[in-house]
Amino acid sequence: MMNGLSSKLWLITCLATMLAIPPVTAFAIDEDGDGFASYADGGDDCDDTDPDRYPGNAEVCDALGHDEDCDYTTGGFVDADGDGFSADRCYNVSPSGEIFGQGRDCDDAHTSVNPITTDACNGIDDNCDGAIDEYAPYQYVDWDLDGHGNPSEQQVRVCPGTAGFSALGNDCDDTNPAIEPGDMLCVTDGDVAVLMCNESGQYQPATCPAGLVCVTQTAGNGVCVPQTDKPKKK
């Protein structure tokens, strides 16, 4: 028969033993053998069919969006070019299909390409914003490659020096490289009437100097040449 002190000691020992018993979740089934039971069994394994997916597992950069650590907001980290930004091939996919934790480096092979690089005019998306050469100047299409663009066509953003484009939109005839500002066009061969292409890319009436007439050249432009005496009729 226990006295009062013994009863108290027995009760304390009993409570301590009960508190030391692991929670029910410790006995839950671990289907994939990764040491973590599934949510359904009271554990914290988000996918008990995948042994490479459990809390605390190292997140790996992969293009499949595989979530290794049961936290889809993380996507692993790979920085092959050493510019401080993870490759955009690293990401995870949430249960609803959203992409999370994606790296921001669109070209992890070149240090000059990353989100903080100033975009240059080079045909490359230097700053990984999805746009190429967005700061390129507007230029005119130059079909005849004479350095003077077509003022009637819509301008487009292209890098300076790109073949087929010009910063000048003042070509009177963009199908003929021989016609540009300063060139003439004969209205009628042998006549004094002339059209002159001005600096705005517009034809304006003009005349050859006295004693000269406009003659169309092989290239299509006109020049003023001395007027020859017409043969006398017999």
VOVEXTI-654659 format. One record per residue: residue number from 1; residue in three letters; x, y, z of N, C-alpha, C in turn. Coordinates in steps of 0.2 Angstrom, whole numbers, padded with zeros to 4 digits. Example, Ala and Ser with C-alpha at 12.3 -4.5 7.8 and 13.67 -1.06 7.14 Angstrom:
[1; ALA; [0066; -0028; 0039]; [0062; -0022; 0039]; [0066; -0016; 0039]]
[2; SER; [0064; -0011; 0035]; [0068; -0005; 0036]; [0064; 0000; 0039]]
# end
This chain:
[1; MET; [0004; -0006; 0000]; [0000; 0000; 0000]; [0004; 0006; 0000]]
[2; MET; [0003; 0011; -0005]; [0007; 0017; -0005]; [0005; 0022; -0001]]
[3; ASN; [0010; 0026; 0002]; [0008; 0031; 0006]; [0007; 0038; 0001]]
[4; GLY; [0006; 0043; 0004]; [0004; 0049; 0000]; [0010; 0051; -0004]]
[5; LEU; [0016; 0051; -0001]; [0022; 0053; -0005]; [0023; 0048; -0011]]
[6; SER; [0022; 0042; -0010]; [0023; 0037; -0015]; [0018; 0038; -0021]]
[7; SER; [0012; 0039; -0019]; [0007; 0041; -0024]; [0008; 0046; -0028]]
[8; LYS; [0011; 0051; -0025]; [0013; 0057; -0029]; [0019; 0056; -0034]]
[9; LEU; [0024; 0052; -0031]; [0029; 0050; -0036]; [0027; 0046; -0042]]
[10; TRP; [0022; 0041; -0040]; [0020; 0037; -0045]; [0016; 0041; -0051]]
[11; LEU; [0012; 0046; -0048]; [0008; 0050; -0053]; [0013; 0054; -0057]]
[12; ILE; [0018; 0057; -0054]; [0023; 0061; -0058]; [0026; 0056; -0063]]
[13; THR; [0028; 0050; -0061]; [0032; 0046; -0066]; [0027; 0044; -0072]]
[14; CYS; [0021; 0043; -0070]; [0016; 0041; -0075]; [0015; 0046; -0080]]
[15; LEU; [0014; 0053; -0078]; [0013; 0058; -0082]; [0019; 0059; -0087]]
[16; ALA; [0025; 0059; -0084]; [0031; 0059; -0088]; [0032; 0054; -0093]]
[17; THR; [0030; 0048; -0092]; [0030; 0043; -0097]; [0025; 0044; -0102]]
[18; MET; [0019; 0047; -0100]; [0014; 0048; -0106]; [0017; 0054; -0110]]
[19; LEU; [0020; 0059; -0107]; [0022; 0065; -0111]; [0028; 0063; -0116]]
[20; ALA; [0032; 0058; -0114]; [0037; 0055; -0118]; [0035; 0051; -0124]]
[21; ILE; [0029; 0049; -0124]; [0027; 0045; -0129]; [0026; 0049; -0136]]
[22; PRO; [0029; 0047; -0141]; [0029; 0051; -0148]; [0022; 0052; -0150]]
[23; PRO; [0021; 0058; -0153]; [0014; 0059; -0156]; [0012; 0054; -0161]]
[24; VAL; [0006; 0053; -0162]; [0003; 0048; -0167]; [0006; 0049; -0174]]
[25; THR; [0008; 0055; -0176]; [0011; 0055; -0182]; [0017; 0052; -0183]]
[26; ALA; [0021; 0050; -0178]; [0027; 0047; -0178]; [0026; 0040; -0181]]
[27; PHE; [0020; 0037; -0180]; [0019; 0030; -0182]; [0015; 0030; -0189]]
[28; ALA; [0014; 0036; -0192]; [0011; 0036; -0198]; [0015; 0032; -0203]]
[29; ILE; [0011; 0030; -0209]; [0014; 0026; -0214]; [0018; 0031; -0219]]
[30; ASP; [0024; 0029; -0220]; [0029; 0033; -0225]; [0029; 0029; -0231]]
[31; GLU; [0025; 0030; -0236]; [0024; 0026; -0242]; [0030; 0026; -0247]]
[32; ASP; [0034; 0032; -0247]; [0039; 0033; -0252]; [0046; 0032; -0248]]
[33; GLY; [0046; 0030; -0242]; [0052; 0029; -0238]; [0057; 0034; -0238]]
[34; ASP; [0055; 0041; -0238]; [0059; 0046; -0237]; [0060; 0049; -0230]]
[35; GLY; [0056; 0045; -0225]; [0057; 0047; -0218]; [0051; 0052; -0216]]
[36; PHE; [0047; 0054; -0221]; [0041; 0058; -0219]; [0035; 0055; -0221]]
[37; ALA; [0030; 0056; -0217]; [0023; 0053; -0218]; [0019; 0058; -0222]]
[38; SER; [0014; 0056; -0225]; [0010; 0060; -0229]; [0005; 0065; -0225]]
[39; TYR; [0003; 0070; -0228]; [-0002; 0074; -0225]; [-0008; 0070; -0223]]
[40; ALA; [-0010; 0066; -0227]; [-0016; 0062; -0225]; [-0015; 0057; -0219]]
[41; ASP; [-0009; 0056; -0217]; [-0007; 0052; -0211]; [-0005; 0056; -0206]]
[42; GLY; [-0006; 0062; -0206]; [-0004; 0067; -0201]; [0003; 0069; -0201]]
[43; GLY; [0007; 0067; -0207]; [0014; 0070; -0208]; [0014; 0076; -0211]]
[44; ASP; [0020; 0078; -0214]; [0021; 0084; -0217]; [0025; 0083; -0224]]
[45; ASP; [0024; 0077; -0227]; [0026; 0075; -0234]; [0021; 0077; -0239]]
[46; CYS; [0022; 0082; -0243]; [0017; 0084; -0248]; [0016; 0079; -0253]]
[47; ASP; [0020; 0075; -0254]; [0019; 0070; -0260]; [0023; 0063; -0257]]
[48; ASP; [0019; 0059; -0254]; [0021; 0053; -0252]; [0022; 0047; -0257]]
[49; THR; [0022; 0049; -0263]; [0024; 0044; -0269]; [0030; 0046; -0272]]
[50; ASP; [0033; 0052; -0270]; [0040; 0054; -0272]; [0045; 0054; -0267]]
[51; PRO; [0050; 0050; -0267]; [0055; 0049; -0262]; [0060; 0055; -0262]]
[52; ASP; [0060; 0059; -0268]; [0064; 0065; -0268]; [0060; 0072; -0267]]
[53; ARG; [0055; 0071; -0263]; [0051; 0077; -0262]; [0048; 0077; -0255]]
[54; TYR; [0051; 0081; -0250]; [0049; 0081; -0243]; [0052; 0087; -0240]]
[55; PRO; [0050; 0089; -0235]; [0052; 0096; -0231]; [0059; 0095; -0230]]
[56; GLY; [0063; 0101; -0231]; [0070; 0101; -0230]; [0075; 0098; -0235]]
[57; ASN; [0072; 0095; -0240]; [0076; 0092; -0245]; [0079; 0098; -0249]]
[58; ALA; [0085; 0097; -0252]; [0088; 0102; -0256]; [0084; 0104; -0262]]
[59; GLU; [0083; 0110; -0264]; [0079; 0112; -0270]; [0084; 0112; -0276]]
[60; VAL; [0082; 0109; -0281]; [0086; 0108; -0287]; [0083; 0112; -0293]]
[61; CYS; [0088; 0115; -0296]; [0086; 0119; -0302]; [0084; 0114; -0308]]
[62; ASP; [0078; 0114; -0310]; [0077; 0110; -0316]; [0071; 0113; -0320]]
[63; ALA; [0071; 0111; -0326]; [0066; 0114; -0331]; [0059; 0110; -0331]]
[64; LEU; [0059; 0105; -0326]; [0052; 0102; -0326]; [0048; 0105; -0320]]
[65; GLY; [0051; 0109; -0317]; [0047; 0112; -0311]; [0045; 0108; -0305]]
[66; HIS; [0050; 0103; -0304]; [0049; 0098; -0299]; [0051; 0102; -0292]]
[67; ASP; [0046; 0101; -0287]; [0047; 0104; -0281]; [0050; 0099; -0276]]
[68; GLU; [0056; 0100; -0274]; [0060; 0095; -0270]; [0058; 0096; -0262]]
[69; ASP; [0057; 0102; -0260]; [0057; 0103; -0253]; [0050; 0105; -0250]]
[70; CYS; [0044; 0103; -0254]; [0038; 0104; -0252]; [0036; 0112; -0251]]
[71; ASP; [0040; 0116; -0255]; [0039; 0123; -0255]; [0039; 0126; -0262]]
[72; TYR; [0034; 0126; -0265]; [0034; 0128; -0272]; [0036; 0135; -0274]]
[73; THR; [0037; 0139; -0269]; [0039; 0146; -0270]; [0047; 0146; -0271]]
[74; THR; [0050; 0141; -0270]; [0058; 0140; -0271]; [0059; 0136; -0277]]
[75; GLY; [0064; 0138; -0281]; [0065; 0135; -0287]; [0072; 0133; -0289]]
[76; GLY; [0076; 0133; -0284]; [0083; 0131; -0285]; [0087; 0137; -0287]]
[77; PHE; [0094; 0136; -0287]; [0098; 0142; -0290]; [0104; 0139; -0294]]
[78; VAL; [0105; 0141; -0300]; [0111; 0140; -0304]; [0113; 0146; -0307]]
[79; ASP; [0119; 0148; -0307]; [0122; 0154; -0310]; [0128; 0152; -0313]]
[80; ALA; [0128; 0149; -0319]; [0133; 0147; -0323]; [0138; 0152; -0325]]
[81; ASP; [0136; 0158; -0327]; [0140; 0163; -0329]; [0143; 0168; -0323]]
[82; GLY; [0140; 0167; -0317]; [0143; 0170; -0312]; [0141; 0178; -0311]]
[83; ASP; [0135; 0180; -0314]; [0133; 0187; -0314]; [0129; 0188; -0308]]
[84; GLY; [0128; 0183; -0304]; [0124; 0184; -0298]; [0116; 0183; -0299]]
[85; PHE; [0114; 0181; -0305]; [0107; 0179; -0306]; [0106; 0172; -0308]]
[86; SER; [0101; 0169; -0305]; [0100; 0162; -0307]; [0096; 0161; -0314]]
[87; ALA; [0098; 0156; -0317]; [0095; 0155; -0324]; [0088; 0154; -0324]]
[88; ASP; [0084; 0156; -0329]; [0077; 0156; -0329]; [0074; 0149; -0330]]
[89; ARG; [0079; 0144; -0331]; [0076; 0137; -0332]; [0075; 0134; -0325]]
[90; CYS; [0077; 0138; -0320]; [0075; 0136; -0313]; [0068; 0139; -0311]]
[91; TYR; [0064; 0134; -0309]; [0057; 0136; -0307]; [0053; 0131; -0304]]
[92; ASN; [0048; 0132; -0300]; [0043; 0127; -0298]; [0036; 0129; -0300]]
[93; VAL; [0032; 0124; -0300]; [0025; 0125; -0302]; [0020; 0123; -0297]]
[94; SER; [0016; 0128; -0295]; [0011; 0127; -0289]; [0006; 0122; -0291]]
[95; PRO; [0002; 0119; -0286]; [-0003; 0115; -0288]; [-0008; 0117; -0293]]
[96; SER; [-0009; 0124; -0293]; [-0014; 0127; -0298]; [-0011; 0129; -0305]]
[97; GLY; [-0004; 0127; -0305]; [-0001; 0128; -0312]; [0003; 0134; -0313]]
[98; GLU; [0003; 0138; -0307]; [0007; 0145; -0308]; [0015; 0143; -0307]]
[99; ILE; [0019; 0147; -0310]; [0026; 0147; -0310]; [0028; 0151; -0304]]
[100; PHE; [0033; 0148; -0300]; [0035; 0152; -0294]; [0043; 0150; -0294]]
[101; GLY; [0046; 0155; -0291]; [0054; 0154; -0289]; [0058; 0154; -0295]]
[102; GLN; [0056; 0157; -0301]; [0059; 0156; -0307]; [0065; 0161; -0307]]
[103; GLY; [0071; 0159; -0310]; [0077; 0163; -0310]; [0076; 0169; -0315]]
[104; ARG; [0080; 0174; -0315]; [0079; 0180; -0319]; [0084; 0180; -0325]]
[105; ASP; [0089; 0176; -0325]; [0094; 0177; -0330]; [0092; 0173; -0337]]
[106; CYS; [0090; 0176; -0342]; [0088; 0173; -0348]; [0094; 0170; -0352]]
[107; ASP; [0100; 0172; -0351]; [0105; 0169; -0354]; [0111; 0168; -0349]]
[108; ASP; [0111; 0162; -0346]; [0116; 0160; -0341]; [0123; 0158; -0343]]
[109; ALA; [0124; 0160; -0350]; [0130; 0158; -0353]; [0135; 0164; -0354]]
[110; HIS; [0131; 0170; -0353]; [0135; 0177; -0354]; [0134; 0181; -0348]]
[111; THR; [0139; 0184; -0345]; [0138; 0188; -0339]; [0135; 0195; -0341]]
[112; SER; [0136; 0197; -0348]; [0133; 0203; -0350]; [0126; 0203; -0351]]
[113; VAL; [0123; 0198; -0350]; [0115; 0197; -0351]; [0112; 0195; -0344]]
[114; ASN; [0109; 0200; -0341]; [0105; 0199; -0335]; [0100; 0205; -0333]]
[115; PRO; [0096; 0204; -0328]; [0091; 0209; -0328]; [0093; 0216; -0326]]
[116; ILE; [0099; 0218; -0324]; [0102; 0224; -0323]; [0106; 0227; -0328]]
[117; THR; [0107; 0224; -0333]; [0111; 0226; -0339]; [0107; 0231; -0343]]
[118; THR; [0111; 0236; -0345]; [0108; 0241; -0350]; [0107; 0238; -0357]]
[119; ASP; [0101; 0239; -0359]; [0100; 0236; -0366]; [0104; 0240; -0371]]
[120; ALA; [0108; 0236; -0375]; [0111; 0239; -0381]; [0108; 0237; -0387]]
[121; CYS; [0110; 0241; -0392]; [0107; 0240; -0399]; [0111; 0234; -0403]]
[122; ASN; [0109; 0228; -0402]; [0114; 0223; -0404]; [0110; 0216; -0406]]
[123; GLY; [0103; 0217; -0406]; [0099; 0211; -0408]; [0098; 0206; -0403]]
[124; ILE; [0100; 0208; -0396]; [0100; 0203; -0391]; [0096; 0207; -0385]]
[125; ASP; [0092; 0202; -0381]; [0088; 0205; -0376]; [0093; 0205; -0370]]
[126; ASP; [0097; 0210; -0369]; [0102; 0211; -0364]; [0100; 0211; -0357]]
[127; ASN; [0094; 0214; -0356]; [0091; 0215; -0349]; [0086; 0210; -0347]]
[128; CYS; [0085; 0205; -0351]; [0080; 0200; -0350]; [0073; 0202; -0348]]
[129; ASP; [0071; 0207; -0352]; [0064; 0210; -0351]; [0059; 0207; -0356]]
[130; GLY; [0062; 0203; -0361]; [0057; 0200; -0366]; [0057; 0204; -0372]]
[131; ALA; [0060; 0210; -0372]; [0061; 0215; -0378]; [0068; 0215; -0381]]
[132; ILE; [0068; 0215; -0387]; [0075; 0216; -0390]; [0076; 0223; -0393]]
[133; ASP; [0081; 0226; -0391]; [0083; 0233; -0394]; [0077; 0238; -0393]]
[134; GLU; [0074; 0238; -0388]; [0068; 0242; -0387]; [0070; 0250; -0387]]
[135; TYR; [0076; 0251; -0386]; [0078; 0258; -0386]; [0081; 0260; -0392]]
[136; ALA; [0081; 0256; -0398]; [0084; 0258; -0404]; [0080; 0264; -0407]]
[137; PRO; [0083; 0268; -0411]; [0079; 0274; -0414]; [0075; 0272; -0419]]
[138; TYR; [0070; 0276; -0420]; [0065; 0275; -0426]; [0069; 0277; -0432]]
[139; GLN; [0068; 0273; -0438]; [0071; 0274; -0444]; [0066; 0273; -0450]]
[140; TYR; [0068; 0275; -0456]; [0064; 0274; -0462]; [0067; 0269; -0466]]
[141; VAL; [0062; 0265; -0469]; [0064; 0260; -0474]; [0067; 0263; -0480]]
[142; ASP; [0073; 0260; -0482]; [0077; 0262; -0487]; [0077; 0257; -0493]]
[143; TRP; [0072; 0256; -0497]; [0072; 0251; -0502]; [0078; 0251; -0507]]
[144; ASP; [0079; 0257; -0509]; [0084; 0257; -0514]; [0092; 0258; -0512]]
[145; LEU; [0092; 0258; -0505]; [0099; 0258; -0502]; [0103; 0264; -0504]]
[146; ASP; [0100; 0270; -0505]; [0104; 0275; -0506]; [0105; 0280; -0500]]
[147; GLY; [0103; 0278; -0494]; [0104; 0282; -0488]; [0099; 0286; -0487]]
[148; HIS; [0093; 0286; -0491]; [0088; 0291; -0490]; [0081; 0286; -0489]]
[149; GLY; [0078; 0287; -0484]; [0072; 0282; -0483]; [0066; 0285; -0486]]
[150; ASN; [0061; 0280; -0486]; [0054; 0282; -0489]; [0050; 0286; -0484]]
[151; PRO; [0048; 0292; -0485]; [0044; 0296; -0480]; [0037; 0293; -0480]]
[152; SER; [0035; 0290; -0484]; [0028; 0288; -0484]; [0026; 0281; -0481]]
[153; GLU; [0032; 0278; -0478]; [0031; 0271; -0475]; [0032; 0273; -0467]]
[154; GLN; [0029; 0269; -0463]; [0029; 0269; -0456]; [0036; 0268; -0453]]
[155; GLN; [0039; 0272; -0449]; [0045; 0271; -0446]; [0045; 0265; -0441]]
[156; VAL; [0051; 0262; -0441]; [0052; 0256; -0436]; [0058; 0257; -0432]]
[157; ARG; [0058; 0253; -0426]; [0064; 0254; -0422]; [0070; 0249; -0425]]
[158; VAL; [0075; 0251; -0427]; [0081; 0247; -0429]; [0087; 0250; -0427]]
[159; CYS; [0093; 0246; -0426]; [0099; 0249; -0424]; [0102; 0253; -0429]]
[160; PRO; [0106; 0259; -0428]; [0109; 0263; -0433]; [0114; 0258; -0437]]
[161; GLY; [0114; 0260; -0443]; [0118; 0256; -0448]; [0115; 0250; -0451]]
[162; THR; [0109; 0248; -0449]; [0106; 0242; -0451]; [0104; 0243; -0459]]
[163; ALA; [0107; 0238; -0463]; [0105; 0239; -0470]; [0098; 0239; -0472]]
[164; GLY; [0096; 0244; -0476]; [0089; 0244; -0478]; [0085; 0249; -0474]]
[165; PHE; [0089; 0253; -0470]; [0085; 0258; -0466]; [0089; 0264; -0465]]
[166; SER; [0086; 0270; -0464]; [0090; 0276; -0464]; [0086; 0281; -0459]]
[167; ALA; [0090; 0285; -0456]; [0088; 0290; -0451]; [0084; 0296; -0455]]
[168; LEU; [0086; 0296; -0462]; [0083; 0301; -0466]; [0077; 0299; -0470]]
[169; GLY; [0071; 0303; -0470]; [0065; 0301; -0473]; [0064; 0306; -0479]]
[170; ASN; [0068; 0306; -0483]; [0068; 0312; -0489]; [0069; 0309; -0496]]
[171; ASP; [0067; 0303; -0497]; [0069; 0300; -0504]; [0063; 0302; -0508]]
[172; CYS; [0064; 0305; -0514]; [0058; 0306; -0519]; [0056; 0300; -0522]]
[173; ASP; [0061; 0295; -0523]; [0059; 0289; -0527]; [0063; 0284; -0524]]
[174; ASP; [0060; 0280; -0519]; [0064; 0275; -0516]; [0065; 0268; -0519]]
[175; THR; [0063; 0269; -0526]; [0064; 0263; -0530]; [0070; 0264; -0535]]
[176; ASN; [0073; 0270; -0534]; [0078; 0272; -0539]; [0084; 0275; -0535]]
[177; PRO; [0090; 0272; -0534]; [0095; 0275; -0530]; [0098; 0281; -0533]]
[178; ALA; [0097; 0282; -0540]; [0099; 0288; -0543]; [0095; 0295; -0541]]
[179; ILE; [0089; 0294; -0538]; [0085; 0299; -0536]; [0085; 0300; -0529]]
[180; GLU; [0088; 0306; -0527]; [0088; 0308; -0520]; [0088; 0315; -0520]]
[181; PRO; [0088; 0318; -0514]; [0088; 0326; -0513]; [0094; 0329; -0517]]
[182; GLY; [0092; 0333; -0522]; [0097; 0337; -0526]; [0098; 0334; -0533]]
[183; ASP; [0094; 0328; -0534]; [0094; 0326; -0541]; [0088; 0328; -0545]]
[184; MET; [0088; 0328; -0551]; [0083; 0331; -0556]; [0080; 0325; -0559]]
[185; LEU; [0074; 0326; -0561]; [0070; 0322; -0565]; [0067; 0326; -0571]]
[186; CYS; [0069; 0323; -0577]; [0066; 0327; -0583]; [0059; 0326; -0584]]
[187; VAL; [0055; 0331; -0585]; [0048; 0330; -0587]; [0047; 0327; -0594]]
[188; THR; [0051; 0330; -0599]; [0051; 0327; -0605]; [0058; 0328; -0608]]
[189; ASP; [0061; 0323; -0611]; [0068; 0324; -0613]; [0068; 0330; -0618]]
[190; GLY; [0073; 0334; -0618]; [0074; 0339; -0623]; [0070; 0345; -0621]]
[191; ASP; [0066; 0345; -0616]; [0062; 0351; -0614]; [0066; 0354; -0608]]
[192; VAL; [0064; 0360; -0607]; [0068; 0364; -0601]; [0064; 0363; -0595]]
[193; ALA; [0058; 0360; -0595]; [0055; 0358; -0588]; [0058; 0353; -0585]]
[194; VAL; [0059; 0354; -0578]; [0063; 0349; -0574]; [0059; 0349; -0567]]
[195; LEU; [0060; 0343; -0564]; [0057; 0342; -0557]; [0064; 0341; -0553]]
[196; MET; [0064; 0344; -0547]; [0070; 0344; -0543]; [0068; 0341; -0536]]
[197; CYS; [0072; 0336; -0534]; [0070; 0332; -0528]; [0073; 0337; -0522]]
[198; ASN; [0069; 0339; -0518]; [0071; 0344; -0513]; [0073; 0340; -0506]]
[199; GLU; [0076; 0344; -0501]; [0078; 0341; -0495]; [0073; 0338; -0491]]
[200; SER; [0066; 0339; -0492]; [0061; 0336; -0489]; [0058; 0330; -0492]]
[201; GLY; [0061; 0328; -0498]; [0059; 0322; -0501]; [0053; 0323; -0506]]
[202; GLN; [0052; 0329; -0508]; [0047; 0331; -0512]; [0050; 0334; -0519]]
[203; TYR; [0046; 0332; -0524]; [0048; 0335; -0531]; [0045; 0342; -0531]]
[204; GLN; [0049; 0347; -0534]; [0047; 0354; -0535]; [0049; 0356; -0542]]
[205; PRO; [0045; 0360; -0545]; [0046; 0362; -0552]; [0053; 0366; -0552]]
[206; ALA; [0057; 0365; -0558]; [0063; 0369; -0559]; [0064; 0369; -0566]]
[207; THR; [0069; 0373; -0568]; [0071; 0373; -0575]; [0079; 0373; -0576]]
[208; CYS; [0081; 0371; -0582]; [0088; 0371; -0583]; [0090; 0378; -0585]]
[209; PRO; [0096; 0380; -0584]; [0098; 0386; -0585]; [0098; 0388; -0593]]
[210; ALA; [0098; 0394; -0595]; [0097; 0396; -0602]; [0102; 0392; -0606]]
[211; GLY; [0100; 0390; -0612]; [0104; 0386; -0616]; [0105; 0379; -0615]]
[212; LEU; [0102; 0376; -0609]; [0103; 0370; -0607]; [0096; 0366; -0607]]
[213; VAL; [0096; 0360; -0608]; [0090; 0356; -0608]; [0091; 0350; -0604]]
[214; CYS; [0086; 0347; -0601]; [0086; 0341; -0597]; [0086; 0335; -0601]]
[215; VAL; [0091; 0330; -0600]; [0091; 0324; -0603]; [0092; 0318; -0598]]
[216; THR; [0087; 0313; -0599]; [0087; 0308; -0594]; [0093; 0303; -0595]]
[217; GLN; [0096; 0302; -0590]; [0102; 0297; -0590]; [0100; 0290; -0589]]
[218; THR; [0105; 0285; -0590]; [0103; 0278; -0590]; [0100; 0276; -0583]]
[219; ALA; [0103; 0279; -0578]; [0101; 0278; -0571]; [0094; 0280; -0570]]
[220; GLY; [0091; 0285; -0574]; [0085; 0287; -0573]; [0084; 0294; -0570]]
[221; ASN; [0090; 0297; -0568]; [0090; 0304; -0566]; [0091; 0309; -0572]]
[222; GLY; [0089; 0315; -0571]; [0090; 0320; -0577]; [0096; 0324; -0576]]
[223; VAL; [0099; 0327; -0581]; [0105; 0332; -0580]; [0104; 0337; -0586]]
[224; CYS; [0106; 0343; -0584]; [0105; 0348; -0589]; [0112; 0349; -0593]]
[225; VAL; [0111; 0348; -0600]; [0116; 0348; -0605]; [0115; 0353; -0610]]
[226; PRO; [0121; 0356; -0613]; [0120; 0361; -0619]; [0115; 0358; -0624]]
[227; GLN; [0111; 0363; -0626]; [0106; 0361; -0631]; [0110; 0361; -0638]]
[228; THR; [0109; 0356; -0642]; [0112; 0356; -0648]; [0108; 0359; -0654]]
[229; ASP; [0111; 0361; -0659]; [0107; 0364; -0665]; [0103; 0358; -0668]]
[230; LYS; [0097; 0359; -0669]; [0093; 0354; -0673]; [0095; 0355; -0680]]
[231; PRO; [0095; 0349; -0683]; [0097; 0349; -0691]; [0092; 0353; -0695]]
[232; LYS; [0094; 0356; -0700]; [0089; 0360; -0704]; [0086; 0356; -0709]]
[233; LYS; [0079; 0357; -0709]; [0075; 0354; -0714]; [0077; 0356; -0721]]
[234; LYS; [0077; 0351; -0726]; [0078; 0353; -0733]; [0072; 0354; -0736]]
# end
